[in-house]
Structures are given as C-alpha cells and as structure tokens.
Amino acid sequence: MYENNFPNKRYRHTLAFLKKHINPSESILDLGVENPFSEIMKSNGYQVENTKGEDLDIEFENSAKSEADVVTAFEIFEHLVAPFNILKEIKANKLVASIPLRLWFSPAYRSKTDPWDRHYHEFEDWQFDWLLEKAGWTIKDSAKWTNPTKKIGFRPLLRYFTNRYYIVYAERIPK
C-alpha cells in the first residue's frame, strides 16, 4: 500500500522498527494529528489514537492522562520548543520515536508559510539520547537511515551517505 507513496523509505524503516518492538495488541498514542503513517499503523493491526492538534509544548495534559501502552512520536519532537515536558509526563512505559538528524551541510528546516511546520531542533543522535535519558527513558534499540533525493549536486550526493533519520525504542526507567 505505502510502497508507492512519498516518503516510502522512511515509512518502510519506521514500520519495520515498530513491528520489531511493539505488539499490535498494545494500544498506541501517536503524538501528532492523524497522518498517512497513522493509517499505515492501523492497516497493520495497531490500535492507534492520535493527539488532536493541540500545541504539545503547552497542552500536554491529555497526552499525560492517556492510558496507552506505547507512545509513538514520528518526526514531532523537532517541532516542539521543549520536548522534555511531554517526554517527562507521558505515562506509557514504552516509546518509539524518530527525528530528523542535524545535517552539517544543510540549514535547519523552516517553512516560510506554515508557522507550525518549523524545526526548533535538529538533533544529533547523542543530543536526543540525552534528552530521553533526562526525561526518564532508557534506550533499548536504535537505528539510522539515509534520505537520498533525486537531485543533482554536492548536497544531494552527501544525502546518499549521511544518515538523516534516527529512531529509538525506549522504556521508562522505573522510579
């Protein structure tokens, strides 16, 4: 189904990683509004509820009250000014999250037309690891992959060799 849709490589890697760690019987709170990947998770047997578009920097109470077994967050934390707050407050004991990595040869993404579509952070993997650890999570597994484009030039060439996405499976550190 999703093989012919952009961004199929990212979706393929994300779904394989999710299947590796999360059983479809576990309920999922997916941070962010319903999106094509939410539909992919549902079509693969996952029970998924999405947040409703609230500003998760400020209004994370509903997410913190969720009884979901797992929280997923695919390319959402870079859009938050303070992702630590929601990471600290969610109750689930399992987290699967991915982020775009900071690229040394490209500036951070910034939409000039959509005020919600901006990256406040483009993490290096170790920065994201530290954020998760400080918020009370232990990383159990991680993976990275590239995101080549079909353009010509030096930067597109670098995208063939430079990892762009980072995904982690983490569990809550027992208190």
VMD Tcl script that builds the backbone (N, CA, C; Angstrom):
set m [mol new atoms 525]
animate dup $m
set s [atomselect $m all]
$s set {name element resname resid chain x y z} {
  {N N MET 1 A 0.819 -1.198 0.000}
  {CA C MET 1 A 0.000 0.000 0.000}
  {C C MET 1 A 0.864 1.264 0.000}
  {N N TYR 2 A 1.799 1.379 0.922}
  {CA C TYR 2 A 2.575 2.603 1.067}
  {C C TYR 2 A 3.843 2.584 0.245}
  {N N GLU 3 A 4.112 1.521 -0.470}
  {CA C GLU 3 A 5.353 1.417 -1.232}
  {C C GLU 3 A 5.495 2.510 -2.282}
  {N N ASN 4 A 4.390 2.953 -2.860}
  {CA C ASN 4 A 4.466 3.932 -3.939}
  {C C ASN 4 A 4.211 5.358 -3.469}
  {N N ASN 5 A 4.077 5.549 -2.190}
  {CA C ASN 5 A 3.801 6.883 -1.661}
  {C C ASN 5 A 5.043 7.483 -1.035}
  {N N PHE 6 A 5.223 8.787 -1.231}
  {CA C PHE 6 A 6.292 9.505 -0.552}
  {C C PHE 6 A 5.938 9.546 0.915}
  {N N PRO 7 A 6.777 9.419 1.826}
  {CA C PRO 7 A 8.179 9.019 1.737}
  {C C PRO 7 A 8.326 7.534 2.062}
  {N N ASN 8 A 8.246 6.703 1.057}
  {CA C ASN 8 A 8.137 5.264 1.282}
  {C C ASN 8 A 9.320 4.652 2.025}
  {N N LYS 9 A 10.538 5.126 1.809}
  {CA C LYS 9 A 11.689 4.546 2.509}
  {C C LYS 9 A 11.572 4.784 4.016}
  {N N ARG 10 A 11.218 5.999 4.389}
  {CA C ARG 10 A 11.073 6.328 5.807}
  {C C ARG 10 A 9.952 5.490 6.425}
  {N N TYR 11 A 8.827 5.368 5.740}
  {CA C TYR 11 A 7.713 4.578 6.250}
  {C C TYR 11 A 8.102 3.106 6.386}
  {N N ARG 12 A 8.814 2.571 5.420}
  {CA C ARG 12 A 9.240 1.176 5.456}
  {C C ARG 12 A 10.125 0.910 6.671}
  {N N HIS 13 A 11.126 1.779 6.869}
  {CA C HIS 13 A 12.031 1.625 8.016}
  {C C HIS 13 A 11.287 1.787 9.341}
  {N N THR 14 A 10.414 2.770 9.413}
  {CA C THR 14 A 9.678 3.043 10.645}
  {C C THR 14 A 8.768 1.877 10.995}
  {N N LEU 15 A 8.036 1.354 10.026}
  {CA C LEU 15 A 7.138 0.244 10.290}
  {C C LEU 15 A 7.911 -1.010 10.705}
  {N N ALA 16 A 9.013 -1.297 10.048}
  {CA C ALA 16 A 9.818 -2.470 10.418}
  {C C ALA 16 A 10.327 -2.335 11.854}
  {N N PHE 17 A 10.771 -1.144 12.234}
  {CA C PHE 17 A 11.276 -0.916 13.591}
  {C C PHE 17 A 10.140 -1.060 14.606}
  {N N LEU 18 A 8.981 -0.504 14.287}
  {CA C LEU 18 A 7.814 -0.605 15.171}
  {C C LEU 18 A 7.426 -2.069 15.364}
  {N N LYS 19 A 7.362 -2.827 14.280}
  {CA C LYS 19 A 7.000 -4.246 14.357}
  {C C LYS 19 A 8.014 -5.042 15.177}
  {N N LYS 20 A 9.261 -4.640 15.131}
  {CA C LYS 20 A 10.313 -5.328 15.877}
  {C C LYS 20 A 10.096 -5.219 17.389}
  {N N HIS 21 A 9.506 -4.101 17.833}
  {CA C HIS 21 A 9.435 -3.824 19.277}
  {C C HIS 21 A 8.038 -3.779 19.875}
  {N N ILE 22 A 7.023 -3.528 19.060}
  {CA C ILE 22 A 5.686 -3.304 19.610}
  {C C ILE 22 A 4.708 -4.329 19.042}
  {N N ASN 23 A 3.994 -4.992 19.932}
  {CA C ASN 23 A 2.984 -5.960 19.542}
  {C C ASN 23 A 1.705 -5.212 19.156}
  {N N PRO 24 A 1.027 -5.626 18.086}
  {CA C PRO 24 A -0.216 -4.943 17.697}
  {C C PRO 24 A -1.299 -4.951 18.772}
  {N N SER 25 A -1.199 -5.829 19.764}
  {CA C SER 25 A -2.190 -5.850 20.837}
  {C C SER 25 A -2.005 -4.687 21.819}
  {N N GLU 26 A -0.857 -4.023 21.766}
  {CA C GLU 26 A -0.596 -2.896 22.673}
  {C C GLU 26 A -1.215 -1.623 22.090}
  {N N SER 27 A -1.902 -0.862 22.921}
  {CA C SER 27 A -2.522 0.380 22.456}
  {C C SER 27 A -1.456 1.464 22.305}
  {N N ILE 28 A -1.657 2.325 21.287}
  {CA C ILE 28 A -0.674 3.358 20.954}
  {C C ILE 28 A -1.309 4.739 20.984}
  {N N LEU 29 A -0.635 5.669 21.641}
  {CA C LEU 29 A -0.928 7.093 21.495}
  {C C LEU 29 A 0.142 7.642 20.570}
  {N N ASP 30 A -0.267 8.106 19.404}
  {CA C ASP 30 A 0.660 8.678 18.431}
  {C C ASP 30 A 0.610 10.196 18.558}
  {N N LEU 31 A 1.717 10.794 18.981}
  {CA C LEU 31 A 1.766 12.250 19.125}
  {C C LEU 31 A 1.714 12.888 17.748}
  {N N GLY 32 A 0.815 13.830 17.594}
  {CA C GLY 32 A 0.596 14.479 16.306}
  {C C GLY 32 A -0.769 14.076 15.764}
  {N N VAL 33 A -1.264 14.888 14.863}
  {CA C VAL 33 A -2.584 14.614 14.281}
  {C C VAL 33 A -2.521 13.382 13.391}
  {N N GLU 34 A -3.693 12.827 13.107}
  {CA C GLU 34 A -3.756 11.673 12.219}
  {C C GLU 34 A -3.074 12.010 10.897}
  {N N ASN 35 A -2.310 11.062 10.381}
  {CA C ASN 35 A -1.481 11.303 9.203}
  {C C ASN 35 A -1.356 10.002 8.418}
  {N N PRO 36 A -0.710 10.035 7.260}
  {CA C PRO 36 A -0.595 8.796 6.476}
  {C C PRO 36 A 0.058 7.644 7.244}
  {N N PHE 37 A 1.021 7.933 8.101}
  {CA C PHE 37 A 1.645 6.827 8.822}
  {C C PHE 37 A 0.723 6.265 9.900}
  {N N SER 38 A -0.139 7.087 10.488}
  {CA C SER 38 A -1.139 6.570 11.441}
  {C C SER 38 A -1.994 5.524 10.743}
  {N N GLU 39 A -2.369 5.820 9.512}
  {CA C GLU 39 A -3.186 4.886 8.734}
  {C C GLU 39 A -2.408 3.599 8.430}
  {N N ILE 40 A -1.129 3.717 8.156}
  {CA C ILE 40 A -0.297 2.534 7.911}
  {C C ILE 40 A -0.247 1.665 9.167}
  {N N MET 41 A -0.079 2.300 10.326}
  {CA C MET 41 A -0.058 1.521 11.573}
  {C C MET 41 A -1.383 0.786 11.754}
  {N N LYS 42 A -2.500 1.478 11.543}
  {CA C LYS 42 A -3.821 0.850 11.694}
  {C C LYS 42 A -3.990 -0.296 10.701}
  {N N SER 43 A -3.557 -0.101 9.464}
  {CA C SER 43 A -3.715 -1.151 8.449}
  {C C SER 43 A -2.825 -2.361 8.752}
  {N N ASN 44 A -1.860 -2.196 9.674}
  {CA C ASN 44 A -1.009 -3.299 10.105}
  {C C ASN 44 A -1.441 -3.859 11.461}
  {N N GLY 45 A -2.670 -3.536 11.864}
  {CA C GLY 45 A -3.258 -4.137 13.060}
  {C C GLY 45 A -3.046 -3.396 14.359}
  {N N TYR 46 A -2.405 -2.238 14.329}
  {CA C TYR 46 A -2.170 -1.481 15.563}
  {C C TYR 46 A -3.406 -0.667 15.948}
  {N N GLN 47 A -3.619 -0.545 17.263}
  {CA C GLN 47 A -4.699 0.275 17.813}
  {C C GLN 47 A -4.106 1.655 18.090}
  {N N VAL 48 A -4.424 2.633 17.257}
  {CA C VAL 48 A -3.765 3.938 17.317}
  {C C VAL 48 A -4.771 5.043 17.594}
  {N N GLU 49 A -4.420 5.895 18.553}
  {CA C GLU 49 A -5.164 7.131 18.802}
  {C C GLU 49 A -4.170 8.272 18.637}
  {N N ASN 50 A -4.569 9.311 17.924}
  {CA C ASN 50 A -3.689 10.467 17.724}
  {C C ASN 50 A -4.096 11.616 18.630}
  {N N THR 51 A -3.144 12.508 18.872}
  {CA C THR 51 A -3.489 13.754 19.551}
  {C C THR 51 A -4.304 14.591 18.563}
  {N N LYS 52 A -4.912 15.651 19.053}
  {CA C LYS 52 A -5.912 16.379 18.261}
  {C C LYS 52 A -5.433 17.689 17.651}
  {N N GLY 53 A -4.134 17.911 17.644}
  {CA C GLY 53 A -3.622 19.146 17.052}
  {C C GLY 53 A -3.286 20.221 18.074}
  {N N GLU 54 A -3.417 19.893 19.347}
  {CA C GLU 54 A -3.062 20.849 20.393}
  {C C GLU 54 A -1.560 21.128 20.365}
  {N N ASP 55 A -1.165 22.274 20.884}
  {CA C ASP 55 A 0.248 22.641 20.974}
  {C C ASP 55 A 0.855 21.818 22.105}
  {N N LEU 56 A 1.623 20.796 21.770}
  {CA C LEU 56 A 2.140 19.855 22.769}
  {C C LEU 56 A 3.230 20.447 23.655}
  {N N ASP 57 A 3.689 21.645 23.360}
  {CA C ASP 57 A 4.583 22.340 24.281}
  {C C ASP 57 A 3.812 22.850 25.487}
  {N N ILE 58 A 2.553 23.215 25.272}
  {CA C ILE 58 A 1.746 23.868 26.297}
  {C C ILE 58 A 0.631 22.969 26.810}
  {N N GLU 59 A -0.031 22.271 25.902}
  {CA C GLU 59 A -1.217 21.479 26.234}
  {C C GLU 59 A -0.905 19.994 26.129}
  {N N PHE 60 A -0.150 19.476 27.077}
  {CA C PHE 60 A 0.197 18.061 27.025}
  {C C PHE 60 A -0.539 17.246 28.080}
  {N N GLU 61 A -1.520 17.864 28.767}
  {CA C GLU 61 A -2.243 17.166 29.826}
  {C C GLU 61 A -2.992 15.945 29.299}
  {N N ASN 62 A -3.675 16.069 28.141}
  {CA C ASN 62 A -4.416 14.926 27.597}
  {C C ASN 62 A -3.472 13.778 27.260}
  {N N SER 63 A -2.325 14.096 26.723}
  {CA C SER 63 A -1.343 13.055 26.414}
  {C C SER 63 A -0.821 12.419 27.698}
  {N N ALA 64 A -0.622 13.233 28.723}
  {CA C ALA 64 A -0.127 12.722 30.000}
  {C C ALA 64 A -1.159 11.827 30.685}
  {N N LYS 65 A -2.442 12.048 30.425}
  {CA C LYS 65 A -3.514 11.240 31.026}
  {C C LYS 65 A -3.791 9.955 30.254}
  {N N SER 66 A -3.260 9.838 29.061}
  {CA C SER 66 A -3.540 8.678 28.225}
  {C C SER 66 A -3.123 7.384 28.921}
  {N N GLU 67 A -3.940 6.358 28.770}
  {CA C GLU 67 A -3.648 5.036 29.330}
  {C C GLU 67 A -3.015 4.105 28.297}
  {N N ALA 68 A -2.578 4.657 27.164}
  {CA C ALA 68 A -1.973 3.840 26.110}
  {C C ALA 68 A -0.733 3.127 26.638}
  {N N ASP 69 A -0.490 1.942 26.096}
  {CA C ASP 69 A 0.686 1.160 26.487}
  {C C ASP 69 A 1.972 1.752 25.915}
  {N N VAL 70 A 1.851 2.357 24.733}
  {CA C VAL 70 A 3.005 2.841 23.974}
  {C C VAL 70 A 2.711 4.247 23.475}
  {N N VAL 71 A 3.726 5.088 23.467}
  {CA C VAL 71 A 3.629 6.385 22.792}
  {C C VAL 71 A 4.562 6.334 21.595}
  {N N THR 72 A 4.046 6.768 20.449}
  {CA C THR 72 A 4.887 6.926 19.269}
  {C C THR 72 A 4.960 8.405 18.937}
  {N N ALA 73 A 6.093 8.792 18.409}
  {CA C ALA 73 A 6.314 10.199 18.039}
  {C C ALA 73 A 7.255 10.204 16.838}
  {N N PHE 74 A 6.676 10.285 15.660}
  {CA C PHE 74 A 7.474 10.217 14.442}
  {C C PHE 74 A 7.623 11.613 13.854}
  {N N GLU 75 A 8.853 12.127 13.914}
  {CA C GLU 75 A 9.197 13.459 13.425}
  {C C GLU 75 A 8.261 14.530 14.021}
  {N N ILE 76 A 8.173 14.546 15.348}
  {CA C ILE 76 A 7.362 15.549 16.032}
  {C C ILE 76 A 8.186 16.383 17.015}
  {N N PHE 77 A 9.176 15.776 17.671}
  {CA C PHE 77 A 9.901 16.490 18.725}
  {C C PHE 77 A 10.704 17.672 18.208}
  {N N GLU 78 A 11.128 17.642 16.971}
  {CA C GLU 78 A 11.861 18.789 16.409}
  {C C GLU 78 A 10.960 20.012 16.245}
  {N N HIS 79 A 9.635 19.806 16.262}
  {CA C HIS 79 A 8.686 20.908 16.120}
  {C C HIS 79 A 8.318 21.529 17.468}
  {N N LEU 80 A 8.774 20.939 18.563}
  {CA C LEU 80 A 8.464 21.448 19.898}
  {C C LEU 80 A 9.623 22.277 20.430}
  {N N VAL 81 A 9.285 23.354 21.111}
  {CA C VAL 81 A 10.315 24.169 21.751}
  {C C VAL 81 A 10.918 23.392 22.916}
  {N N ALA 82 A 10.050 22.686 23.674}
  {CA C ALA 82 A 10.502 21.991 24.881}
  {C C ALA 82 A 9.967 20.560 24.909}
  {N N PRO 83 A 10.515 19.663 24.105}
  {CA C PRO 83 A 10.018 18.277 24.100}
  {C C PRO 83 A 10.205 17.549 25.428}
  {N N PHE 84 A 11.100 18.031 26.271}
  {CA C PHE 84 A 11.329 17.408 27.576}
  {C C PHE 84 A 10.028 17.298 28.375}
  {N N ASN 85 A 9.191 18.347 28.328}
  {CA C ASN 85 A 7.985 18.374 29.164}
  {C C ASN 85 A 7.056 17.192 28.891}
  {N N ILE 86 A 6.731 16.963 27.642}
  {CA C ILE 86 A 5.816 15.864 27.341}
  {C C ILE 86 A 6.505 14.516 27.542}
  {N N LEU 87 A 7.785 14.431 27.218}
  {CA C LEU 87 A 8.517 13.178 27.430}
  {C C LEU 87 A 8.524 12.780 28.904}
  {N N LYS 88 A 8.614 13.754 29.780}
  {CA C LYS 88 A 8.648 13.504 31.225}
  {C C LYS 88 A 7.269 13.093 31.745}
  {N N GLU 89 A 6.207 13.655 31.164}
  {CA C GLU 89 A 4.868 13.487 31.726}
  {C C GLU 89 A 4.064 12.315 31.177}
  {N N ILE 90 A 4.373 11.801 30.012}
  {CA C ILE 90 A 3.564 10.701 29.487}
  {C C ILE 90 A 3.708 9.469 30.375}
  {N N LYS 91 A 2.604 8.721 30.502}
  {CA C LYS 91 A 2.572 7.596 31.436}
  {C C LYS 91 A 3.011 6.274 30.830}
  {N N ALA 92 A 2.932 6.152 29.537}
  {CA C ALA 92 A 3.272 4.876 28.899}
  {C C ALA 92 A 4.680 4.448 29.308}
  {N N ASN 93 A 4.901 3.147 29.297}
  {CA C ASN 93 A 6.215 2.618 29.656}
  {C C ASN 93 A 7.086 2.328 28.447}
  {N N LYS 94 A 6.520 2.512 27.242}
  {CA C LYS 94 A 7.272 2.272 26.016}
  {C C LYS 94 A 7.132 3.463 25.087}
  {N N LEU 95 A 8.219 3.763 24.391}
  {CA C LEU 95 A 8.255 4.893 23.469}
  {C C LEU 95 A 8.997 4.476 22.203}
  {N N VAL 96 A 8.400 4.785 21.055}
  {CA C VAL 96 A 9.089 4.651 19.785}
  {C C VAL 96 A 9.035 6.029 19.148}
  {N N ALA 97 A 10.209 6.613 18.925}
  {CA C ALA 97 A 10.274 7.986 18.418}
  {C C ALA 97 A 11.352 8.113 17.361}
  {N N SER 98 A 11.063 8.924 16.350}
  {CA C SER 98 A 12.075 9.199 15.335}
  {C C SER 98 A 12.195 10.701 15.147}
  {N N ILE 99 A 13.369 11.092 14.716}
  {CA C ILE 99 A 13.669 12.501 14.480}
  {C C ILE 99 A 14.516 12.630 13.216}
  {N N PRO 100 A 14.434 13.787 12.560}
  {CA C PRO 100 A 15.427 14.050 11.514}
  {C C PRO 100 A 16.717 14.484 12.194}
  {N N LEU 101 A 17.817 13.976 11.725}
  {CA C LEU 101 A 19.117 14.353 12.293}
  {C C LEU 101 A 19.605 15.669 11.714}
  {N N ARG 102 A 20.383 16.360 12.493}
  {CA C ARG 102 A 21.023 17.589 12.038}
  {C C ARG 102 A 22.028 17.241 10.939}
  {N N LEU 103 A 21.950 17.956 9.832}
  {CA C LEU 103 A 22.896 17.741 8.733}
  {C C LEU 103 A 23.897 18.888 8.717}
  {N N TRP 104 A 25.161 18.577 8.768}
  {CA C TRP 104 A 26.196 19.612 8.829}
  {C C TRP 104 A 26.239 20.447 7.556}
  {N N PHE 105 A 25.720 19.932 6.463}
  {CA C PHE 105 A 25.816 20.632 5.183}
  {C C PHE 105 A 24.508 21.299 4.760}
  {N N SER 106 A 23.524 21.340 5.669}
  {CA C SER 106 A 22.231 21.909 5.306}
  {C C SER 106 A 21.641 22.644 6.505}
  {N N PRO 107 A 21.040 23.810 6.297}
  {CA C PRO 107 A 20.439 24.529 7.430}
  {C C PRO 107 A 19.184 23.813 7.934}
  {N N ALA 108 A 18.776 24.143 9.148}
  {CA C ALA 108 A 17.562 23.575 9.729}
  {C C ALA 108 A 16.359 23.931 8.863}
  {N N TYR 109 A 15.392 23.022 8.845}
  {CA C TYR 109 A 14.194 23.217 8.032}
  {C C TYR 109 A 13.328 24.323 8.626}
  {N N ARG 110 A 12.813 25.186 7.754}
  {CA C ARG 110 A 11.926 26.268 8.190}
  {C C ARG 110 A 10.945 26.581 7.074}
  {N N SER 111 A 9.667 26.357 7.355}
  {CA C SER 111 A 8.641 26.730 6.389}
  {C C SER 111 A 8.431 28.235 6.469}
  {N N LYS 112 A 8.361 28.867 5.339}
  {CA C LYS 112 A 8.114 30.318 5.323}
  {C C LYS 112 A 6.622 30.630 5.328}
  {N N THR 113 A 5.774 29.606 5.130}
  {CA C THR 113 A 4.336 29.845 5.044}
  {C C THR 113 A 3.531 29.230 6.185}
  {N N ASP 114 A 4.004 28.137 6.778}
  {CA C ASP 114 A 3.255 27.433 7.814}
  {C C ASP 114 A 3.958 27.598 9.165}
  {N N PRO 115 A 3.375 28.358 10.102}
  {CA C PRO 115 A 4.041 28.595 11.389}
  {C C PRO 115 A 4.197 27.333 12.247}
  {N N TRP 116 A 3.451 26.256 11.979}
  {CA C TRP 116 A 3.584 25.014 12.729}
  {C C TRP 116 A 4.665 24.113 12.148}
  {N N ASP 117 A 5.025 24.356 10.908}
  {CA C ASP 117 A 5.970 23.476 10.220}
  {C C ASP 117 A 7.370 24.069 10.263}
  {N N ARG 118 A 7.910 24.101 11.468}
  {CA C ARG 118 A 9.262 24.636 11.692}
  {C C ARG 118 A 10.013 23.703 12.624}
  {N N HIS 119 A 11.296 23.640 12.428}
  {CA C HIS 119 A 12.121 22.825 13.313}
  {C C HIS 119 A 12.824 23.729 14.316}
  {N N TYR 120 A 12.460 23.598 15.570}
  {CA C TYR 120 A 13.168 24.310 16.632}
  {C C TYR 120 A 14.461 23.585 16.961}
  {N N HIS 121 A 14.485 22.283 16.668}
  {CA C HIS 121 A 15.662 21.460 16.942}
  {C C HIS 121 A 15.905 20.560 15.740}
  {N N GLU 122 A 17.114 20.359 15.395}
  {CA C GLU 122 A 17.521 19.232 14.568}
  {C C GLU 122 A 18.667 18.617 15.335}
  {N N PHE 123 A 18.352 17.530 15.991}
  {CA C PHE 123 A 19.245 16.903 16.952}
  {C C PHE 123 A 20.374 16.126 16.279}
  {N N GLU 124 A 21.459 15.972 17.015}
  {CA C GLU 124 A 22.404 14.913 16.737}
  {C C GLU 124 A 21.925 13.741 17.585}
  {N N ASP 125 A 22.290 12.528 17.219}
  {CA C ASP 125 A 21.763 11.365 17.933}
  {C C ASP 125 A 22.051 11.439 19.437}
  {N N TRP 126 A 23.244 11.828 19.819}
  {CA C TRP 126 A 23.598 11.869 21.242}
  {C C TRP 126 A 22.773 12.911 21.999}
  {N N GLN 127 A 22.382 14.008 21.338}
  {CA C GLN 127 A 21.543 15.009 21.997}
  {C C GLN 127 A 20.164 14.436 22.294}
  {N N PHE 128 A 19.607 13.721 21.323}
  {CA C PHE 128 A 18.290 13.106 21.523}
  {C C PHE 128 A 18.371 12.040 22.611}
  {N N ASP 129 A 19.436 11.257 22.610}
  {CA C ASP 129 A 19.629 10.247 23.657}
  {C C ASP 129 A 19.644 10.901 25.039}
  {N N TRP 130 A 20.383 11.995 25.175}
  {CA C TRP 130 A 20.462 12.686 26.464}
  {C C TRP 130 A 19.102 13.238 26.881}
  {N N LEU 131 A 18.360 13.793 25.935}
  {CA C LEU 131 A 17.021 14.304 26.222}
  {C C LEU 131 A 16.137 13.181 26.765}
  {N N LEU 132 A 16.139 12.049 26.105}
  {CA C LEU 132 A 15.324 10.923 26.558}
  {C C LEU 132 A 15.761 10.447 27.946}
  {N N GLU 133 A 17.048 10.315 28.154}
  {CA C GLU 133 A 17.550 9.869 29.458}
  {C C GLU 133 A 17.165 10.847 30.560}
  {N N LYS 134 A 17.291 12.141 30.297}
  {CA C LYS 134 A 16.937 13.141 31.310}
  {C C LYS 134 A 15.442 13.104 31.626}
  {N N ALA 135 A 14.625 12.743 30.633}
  {CA C ALA 135 A 13.177 12.678 30.829}
  {C C ALA 135 A 12.733 11.343 31.428}
  {N N GLY 136 A 13.680 10.440 31.727}
  {CA C GLY 136 A 13.337 9.204 32.421}
  {C C GLY 136 A 13.190 7.974 31.549}
  {N N TRP 137 A 13.850 7.955 30.404}
  {CA C TRP 137 A 13.760 6.832 29.470}
  {C C TRP 137 A 15.117 6.154 29.311}
  {N N THR 138 A 15.092 4.844 29.075}
  {CA C THR 138 A 16.288 4.081 28.743}
  {C C THR 138 A 16.145 3.585 27.315}
  {N N ILE 139 A 17.106 3.899 26.491}
  {CA C ILE 139 A 17.066 3.467 25.095}
  {C C ILE 139 A 17.480 2.007 25.018}
  {N N LYS 140 A 16.615 1.203 24.409}
  {CA C LYS 140 A 16.858 -0.237 24.269}
  {C C LYS 140 A 17.352 -0.599 22.877}
  {N N ASP 141 A 16.988 0.199 21.875}
  {CA C ASP 141 A 17.408 -0.067 20.499}
  {C C ASP 141 A 17.297 1.231 19.703}
  {N N SER 142 A 18.094 1.312 18.648}
  {CA C SER 142 A 18.038 2.486 17.776}
  {C C SER 142 A 18.499 2.095 16.378}
  {N N ALA 143 A 18.153 2.938 15.414}
  {CA C ALA 143 A 18.575 2.726 14.029}
  {C C ALA 143 A 18.633 4.077 13.331}
  {N N LYS 144 A 19.395 4.123 12.238}
  {CA C LYS 144 A 19.518 5.336 11.420}
  {C C LYS 144 A 19.409 4.942 9.956}
  {N N TRP 145 A 18.992 5.886 9.130}
  {CA C TRP 145 A 18.992 5.653 7.694}
  {C C TRP 145 A 19.124 6.957 6.934}
  {N N THR 146 A 19.511 6.832 5.682}
  {CA C THR 146 A 19.731 7.984 4.813}
  {C C THR 146 A 18.421 8.383 4.133}
  {N N ASN 147 A 18.445 9.530 3.466}
  {CA C ASN 147 A 17.288 10.006 2.713}
  {C C ASN 147 A 17.768 10.658 1.419}
  {N N PRO 148 A 18.232 9.852 0.474}
  {CA C PRO 148 A 18.718 10.433 -0.784}
  {C C PRO 148 A 17.587 11.117 -1.554}
  {N N THR 149 A 17.954 12.119 -2.322}
  {CA C THR 149 A 16.997 12.786 -3.200}
  {C C THR 149 A 17.394 12.502 -4.642}
  {N N LYS 150 A 16.495 12.766 -5.539}
  {CA C LYS 150 A 16.785 12.517 -6.960}
  {C C LYS 150 A 17.222 13.811 -7.637}
  {N N LYS 151 A 18.007 14.589 -6.942}
  {CA C LYS 151 A 18.517 15.841 -7.492}
  {C C LYS 151 A 20.001 15.695 -7.776}
  {N N ILE 152 A 20.522 16.621 -8.541}
  {CA C ILE 152 A 21.946 16.621 -8.883}
  {C C ILE 152 A 22.634 17.708 -8.074}
  {N N GLY 153 A 23.817 17.407 -7.570}
  {CA C GLY 153 A 24.584 18.400 -6.825}
  {C C GLY 153 A 25.365 17.765 -5.692}
  {N N PHE 154 A 26.153 18.603 -5.023}
  {CA C PHE 154 A 27.001 18.137 -3.939}
  {C C PHE 154 A 26.168 17.696 -2.733}
  {N N ARG 155 A 25.194 18.534 -2.311}
  {CA C ARG 155 A 24.367 18.165 -1.156}
  {C C ARG 155 A 23.537 16.903 -1.418}
  {N N PRO 156 A 22.885 16.793 -2.588}
  {CA C PRO 156 A 22.177 15.532 -2.854}
  {C C PRO 156 A 23.101 14.315 -2.827}
  {N N LEU 157 A 24.325 14.464 -3.288}
  {CA C LEU 157 A 25.295 13.367 -3.229}
  {C C LEU 157 A 25.591 12.985 -1.775}
  {N N LEU 158 A 25.769 13.994 -0.914}
  {CA C LEU 158 A 26.041 13.732 0.501}
  {C C LEU 158 A 24.885 12.996 1.184}
  {N N ARG 159 A 23.664 13.220 0.723}
  {CA C ARG 159 A 22.491 12.557 1.315}
  {C C ARG 159 A 22.489 11.046 1.085}
  {N N TYR 160 A 23.248 10.577 0.100}
  {CA C TYR 160 A 23.367 9.138 -0.116}
  {C C TYR 160 A 24.189 8.468 0.984}
  {N N PHE 161 A 25.051 9.220 1.643}
  {CA C PHE 161 A 25.987 8.664 2.619}
  {C C PHE 161 A 25.766 9.141 4.050}
  {N N THR 162 A 24.972 10.192 4.221}
  {CA C THR 162 A 24.782 10.798 5.530}
  {C C THR 162 A 23.417 10.416 6.089}
  {N N ASN 163 A 23.399 9.824 7.275}
  {CA C ASN 163 A 22.121 9.458 7.889}
  {C C ASN 163 A 21.278 10.691 8.139}
  {N N ARG 164 A 19.994 10.592 7.824}
  {CA C ARG 164 A 19.058 11.697 8.006}
  {C C ARG 164 A 18.060 11.428 9.118}
  {N N TYR 165 A 17.696 10.165 9.321}
  {CA C TYR 165 A 16.685 9.839 10.322}
  {C C TYR 165 A 17.269 8.939 11.402}
  {N N TYR 166 A 16.756 9.125 12.624}
  {CA C TYR 166 A 17.186 8.376 13.791}
  {C C TYR 166 A 15.920 7.938 14.515}
  {N N ILE 167 A 15.822 6.654 14.823}
  {CA C ILE 167 A 14.649 6.126 15.523}
  {C C ILE 167 A 15.121 5.356 16.748}
  {N N VAL 168 A 14.343 5.455 17.817}
  {CA C VAL 168 A 14.697 4.763 19.048}
  {C C VAL 168 A 13.485 4.034 19.615}
  {N N TYR 169 A 13.768 2.940 20.292}
  {CA C TYR 169 A 12.802 2.268 21.145}
  {C C TYR 169 A 13.338 2.463 22.555}
  {N N ALA 170 A 12.502 3.026 23.437}
  {CA C ALA 170 A 12.925 3.283 24.807}
  {C C ALA 170 A 11.862 2.810 25.782}
  {N N GLU 171 A 12.296 2.502 26.975}
  {CA C GLU 171 A 11.381 2.113 28.040}
  {C C GLU 171 A 11.576 3.048 29.219}
  {N N ARG 172 A 10.500 3.263 29.935}
  {CA C ARG 172 A 10.506 4.152 31.108}
  {C C ARG 172 A 11.434 3.575 32.169}
  {N N ILE 173 A 12.275 4.409 32.741}
  {CA C ILE 173 A 13.140 3.996 33.845}
  {C C ILE 173 A 12.259 3.852 35.083}
  {N N PRO 174 A 12.252 2.679 35.724}
  {CA C PRO 174 A 11.421 2.508 36.927}
  {C C PRO 174 A 11.837 3.503 38.012}
  {N N LYS 175 A 10.847 4.037 38.686}
  {CA C LYS 175 A 11.119 5.018 39.761}
  {C C LYS 175 A 11.365 4.340 41.074}
}
mol reanalyze $m
mol bondsrecalc $m
mol representation Tube
mol addrep $m
